[in-house]
Amino acid sequence: MSEAVAFLTALAQALSALALYPTGHASRERAIDGAYQHLLDLLARDASPEFSFLEDEVVYGARPLRELRDWDWNKRLSDVGIQRLQFDATTTRPELEDFLDETMARLTLKAIDTAEARQMRPSGIRFGVLGIRGADELQTDEITTASLSYSLRDEAETIRWLHREVTEKNELPLVEAETVVRSLAVAMHGDEQMLMPLLKLRHYDEYTTTHSLNVSVLTMALAEWLGLGDRDVRAFGIAGLLHDLGKVRIPYEVLHKTGTFTDDDRRVMSRHPAEGANIIITSATDLDLAAVVAYEHHIMINGGGYPSYRFKRKTHRASRLVHVCDVYDALRSDRPYRDAWPPGKVLAYIEERSGHEFEGEAAHAFTRMMREWEPQVTEVEEDEPLPQS
């Protein structure tokens, strides 16, 4: 991690030198040499370092760099379309200098001849915007950049790893959960329109992973539809991502049973909301909302569902939103005991159950959102690049 911080610091110093000194100036050359040496130090530890610049946070691989939380260059790079930056072991000093020149052109709004840009395009450096990425989307009027393919593979792998960590170590990796949600939030916003990328279920035993990601995406979309601010949208997204975390404590034979549940099976399965809330609340003091949602996401507005309350009270707004999104994705997924429902049938079910199972505002907002944003909903495989907007 220290090599990553040192490299980005040197990169910023090199960009500052380019702004002050002309080509060939000794100070400019020393700054580029310094940045390249730090890059070599980083490549010695990580053959393919990757950085993401997300709003107020810099992420290295899947880990936020806390030391750079207030780094001024984060927003500057992001604002000019450099939101993801990747290097490989073949990166040369001339390639790094070309990248720095192009970055300065973006920062100073200086046009670069397209033919020149094509000639200087780095072979060992890839960069561009996060989200729905394609070569055409990464072009501005005069500046051409390298293309990046974006899928949900890393997010799915991270969630599977997170579940294993909880199972084996009884600890919830909070940073990784937050990073997945930030990555999903960025993937949902292309250059021209919003996208709701939903993972297709590959195997029945991967349902919890796929479902967790999909509920997070749907919950963030619904929170945004309702006009919530960015921080609340992400907080609701984390709650959606972790709502079924308690299922890691459910025996495999019950969780993946293909036949009809017995009364004992239902009793075991009904423990997962309380189990999830307990895991979250004992692992991360910053996730009180996610713990509440994990506990409440199966409680119906009419008091039905589980766990049951001794005294009836209103559930949290985030729980009501997650509940709708949870049911939608569950019914839209193939399960061992039934085929997936078509979208229209699921939305009709939600409307029919509004005021009974679902809170009215959440149900009506969700169905309106899904109908209006239908073109933005896309189902993808883990390794399948997200479509261009």
Buried (B, 14 or more C-beta within 10 A) or exposed (E): EEBBBBBBBBBBBBBEBBEEBEEEEEEBBBBBBBBBBBBBBBBEEBEEBBBBBBBEBBBBBBBBBEBBEEBEBBEBBBEBBBBBBBBBEEBEBEBBBBBBBBBBBBBEEEEBEEEBBEEBBBEBBBBBBBBBBBBEBBBEEEBBBBBBEBBBBBBBBBBBEBBEBBEEEEEBBBEBBBBBBBBBBBBBBBBEEBBBBBBEBEEEEBBBBBBBBBBBBBBBBBBBBBEBEEEBBBBBBBBBBBBBBBBBBBEEEBBBBEEEEEEEBEEBBBBBBBBBBBBBBEBBEEBEBBBBBBBBBBBBBEEEBBEEEEEEEEBBBBBBBBBBBBBBBBBBBEBEEEEBBEBEEBBEBBBEBBEEBBBEBBBBBBBEBBEEBEEBBEEBEBEBBBEBB
